[in-house]
């Protein structure tokens, strides 16, 4: 099926529709909708992460629609059937800066005729949701983050002009330290920012479908090694305690890193949360467009030239009602030492719930959709 066409009905659950919305900050944006039949419903905007799609929300959208919401889930810039973005490594990387991704969401909300919405973000979509909340709390009236805690925006050094608080000492280079470990390692976000990352995954020997099967399995509760615990500090020895999907072996690419975690045929057949038919939706899209669009988000995060504008919010807090939901088997909640606690105690001043769900890893809304829907609707009903 062409990326210029909406999803066919056999892909989507009953009550969904797949459509395109033109003129969204330079994009022709593909969205999935549920609860669209009745006007005047409150709107929920669901923002996916990497390497995912709007389709990642398919298991909770019907429940949210049945509860009375108009639910909108876009393929974000760089993903799926949304077009108008530059997928060349040497192309327009700046368009993937986080404040421009916020402009994408704001334009989409306006196109649907809403002045207020509740935003829900998973993984990298959670980062977009946080800057939606920081920059336009008049529009984004509540925020739910999944799997990726927000510890606050990057900050300028404070009260240093008169010497009372000297500038912080230079932090040792984490990449040099990781590479110098007895088992040399590297951080996945900086690997994802390299020129080779897209080809490593798109052209891997096992093929995109099996690569994604191993990747999703490795980061889920199905992989027995996912037992996260708090890390003491942002140091090489602490970070190296994480699985290799986050802190990779230095001489391996991501396809090589996840290959040993490939589940058995029996495990695949018993995967209730991601059967082969649903995985083919993901692999079909990424086989067509590759991963570079999503990888450009990492390039903007790891490059000061693209991330410096986020210091506009230095010292700011998120003051709208907020909620956090994640799997208890998700290392994503611990990959930034102290981040979960800082989100609860400092970065979000109206945090109304922090829920870690058993039986779920990183893909919480797919692995445990009933529990996610329950906590999300409880939070929304209390607004």
N, C-alpha and C positions, 0 to 999 in steps of 0.2 A: 504494500500500500504506500502511496506517495505521502511524503510529509506535508503536502499541500491539502490533504484531505483530512476530515475529522475521523475519529475512531469509528469503526463499524460497530453495530449494535451487539455483535457477539463478543466483543471485548469488554463491554461495560455492563455493570449491574443494572437491573431494572431501576428506572427513575433517574438515571444520569443522562446528561447530554454532553457531547463534545462539540465545541464550536471555536471560531476564530473571532478576535476583536482587533480591528485595525486601528492604527494611529496611537499606539501605546508607547510614547516616548521613543518613536522611531521603529517600533516593533509591530509585527503582526503576531499577536499573542494567542497561543492555543490555550484554552481553558476547559476544565471539566466543571460541570455544575450539577447540583442537586438541590431540590427545594425551590426551583425556579418558577413553578406553576402559579404561585400566588404572590401578588404584589404586596409590598409593605412589610415583608419579613425583615428582621434584623440580619445583618450580613456577617458571615465568618469568612475570613480570607486565610487560606492554608498555603504555606510556603515550604516547599520541599528542600532537601539537601542534596548531597553528592554521594554516589552517582545515582540519582533518582529522577523522578518525574512527577507531574501532577497525579499520575496513576498511583503513586505511593499512598495516597489518602483514600483509596477506594473502599477500604474496609470500615472506615468510620463515617464517611460522608452520608450514607443512608440513615444512620442513627441520628446524626446531627440534623438532617433535613426533617426527619420524623418528629424531632423535638421543636420544630418551628422555625428553623434557620434557613436562609438562602446561603448555600455553601459554594464558594468559588475557589478553585485550585488551579493556578496557572502552571504551565511549563515555563519556568523562569528563563531569563536571558541566558543563552548558551545551551539550552536543553530542548529535547523533544521536538515538537512540531512548531514551536515558536521560531519565527524567522526575522531577519533584519539585523542580526548581530554578525560580527566579523569573527570567523573561526580560524583565522590564520595566526600562527604563533607570532609572526612579525606584523600583525595587523593592529586593530584598534583595541589594545588592551585596556586603555583608560575608561572605555565605556562600561567595564565590569567593576569599576569602583563601587564601594558599598552605597555611597550616597546616590549614585545613579541608579542602582538597583532599587533604592527607596523611591526614586522618581518613577520607576517602572510601576511599582505597586500603587503609588498615589494616582498615577494616570489611569490605571485599571479601575481603581475604586471610583474615580470620577466618571469614567466611561459607563459604569453600571448605574450611575445616578445616586451614589451614596455619599453622605457627608460624614458619617460615622460608621466604623466597623470594629470588630474584634479581630486581632491578628494572631495567628498561630504559626510558629515556625519550628521546623525540625532540622537538626544538624546545621549546615550552613544557612538554611532558611531561618534558623533562630537568630543568627547574626543580623540578617536583614530586618527581622522583626524588632530587634532591640533598637536599631537606628530609626526605624519607623516610629517607635515609641519616644525616643529622645527628640526627634526632629519635629514630629507633628502629633503631639498628644491630643490635639483638638480633633483629629480625624481617627487616629488609632486609640480607641478609648479603653481597651484592655489588651493584655498580652499574655500569651501562653508560650513558653519555651519548652522544647522537647530535646533531650539528649545533650544539649550544649549549654552549660551554665554561662551567665554573663557576669563577669567580675568588674565591669566598668569600662568606660572608654579610655583610650590612651591619654596620659596626662602630661602636662608641662611640669617641669620642676617648679616647686612652690616656695616662695619666700627666701629666695637666694640672693637678692640684689645687695643686701647689706651684710652678708656673711653670717647671719644668724642660723641659717640652715644651708650648709654647703651642698653643692650639687652631689647627687648620689655617685658613688664610685663606679667606674666602668665595669660592666658585667663581663665576665670571661666569655669568650666566644663558645656558645654551646655546640656548634657544629664541629669545631676543632676538638673539643672535649669528647664528643660522641665518637668521632673517628679514631681517637686515641685509646679507647677502651680495649681491654684484652680481646673482647669480641667486638670489632669495630662496627659502629652503628651510624644511622642517619635518621633525621626526622622526616616523616612523610610529607608534611606541608611544604618543605623546601624541595623535596624530590618532585612533588606535584608541580612545582614552579619551573621545572627544567624543560628544555626543548624536547627531550626524549620521552617524557612520561606518556603522552598521548599515543605515540607509536608503540611503546612497550605494551600497552593494554589493548589497543585496537588491533595490533598485528601479532599478538602473542601466539605461541604454538598451539595452545589449547583452544583458541578461538574465544570470541567475546562472550558467548553464552556460558561456557564452562568457567571462564575467568570470573564472571559475575556470580555464578553459583558458588564458587569457592569464597569469593569476597564477602558475599552476603552471609554465608554460613559461618565464616570465621569470626564475624563481628556480632553474631547472634547468640542467644542463650543456648542454641543447639550445640555450640562448641564448648566442651567441658572446661576448657582452660580460661574462660572468662569469669574471673572472680576478683573484680576490682577492689582496691582499698586505697586510702589516702596516701599520696606521695608527699614526702617531707619538703621537697624543694625542687626548683627548676635547675637541676644539675644532671650531668650525664649519667651518673650512677643510679640516680632515682628514675629518670626517664627510661632507662634501659630495662626497668622492671616490667614495662608494658609489652604487650604482644607486638609482633613484627608488622602488623598492619598499621601501627602508629610509629614505632621506632624500628626501622627496617635494618636488616643487615646491610652493611655499607656497599657491598658489591652485588647486591640483588636489586632488581626492579620490582614493582608491585605485583606483576603477574607471577613472577618467580616466588615472591614472598608468600602469596596466598595459595599457591598450587598444592603444598603439602596438606592444606586444610580441606581439600576437595572431599565432600561427603561421598559415602558409598552409594551405589545404586539403590540399596534398601533405604538408606537415610533420605535420599532424594524422593523416593516414592512415598515416604511417610511424612514429608514436609507439608504440614497442613497450612502453614502461613505463607508458603511460597511454592505452589505446585509448578510444574514445568510450563503449563499453559500461561501462567502469569509471568514467569521469568522470561518467556519469549517476547512479551511486550517490551520489557526493558532491553533485552539483547537486540531485538529488532531495531529499536530506536538508536541505540549506541553503535550498532554496526553501520547504520546509515550516516550518522553525523559525527561519530567519534566522541572523544572526551574533552577536546580542547576548550570548548565553551565553558564547561564547568571548571576546568583546570585554571582558566584565567581568573577565576575568583581567588584562588590561592595565590596567584602571582600578585594580585592587588593587595592581599593581606601581608605577604612577606616582603614587599618592596616599599621602602619608606616614601618614595616619590608618589605612590598611589594611596598609601594609608595615612599620610600626614594630615590630610584634611579632617580625619576623624577626631583630631585634637581640638577641633572646634567645640567639642562637647567635654573637654577636659574639666573634671570636677563635677560634672552633671550627674544626677541620679535619675532613674526611671521612677516616676511617681504615680503612674496609672496602676490600677489593680493588675496584679501579675500572679502567674502560677507556673510551676515547673513540674514536668512529668518526664520520667525516664525509666529505662529498664534497670533493675538491680544488678544485672550482669553486663552492664555497659561501661567499658573503660572510658568512654567519652566524657563521663561525669567527673573523672579523676585526671584527665590528661593535662589539665592546667592546675598544678598543685594549689590548693586553697581556694580555687575558683568557686566551687559549690557553696562554701561557707560565706565567701565575700558577697556572692549574689544575694544570699538570704539576709545578711546582716548589714550590708552597706549599699550595694549597687541598685537594689530595688527596694523602695521605701514602703511599698504596699503589697508585700508578698503574702498571698493568702493561702498558699498551699505548695508543698514540695513532696512529690509522690514518687517513690521508687518501686517499680512493679516487678514482682517475682515472675520468673518465666519469660523475661524479655531481655534482650540485649540492646544493640544500638537501634534496631528497626522497630521501636516500641509500638508505634501505631499499627504496624502490620503483624507483629508477633502476638500482641495482646490487645486487639482492638476493643474488646468489651470493657476492659478495665480503663483504657485510655478514654473512651467515650464517657464512662461513668464519672471519672474525675473532671474531665473537661466540662461536662454539663453541670456538675455540682458547682464548679467555679463560676460559670456563666450565669447560673440561676441566682447567684448571690450578689450580682452586680447591681 
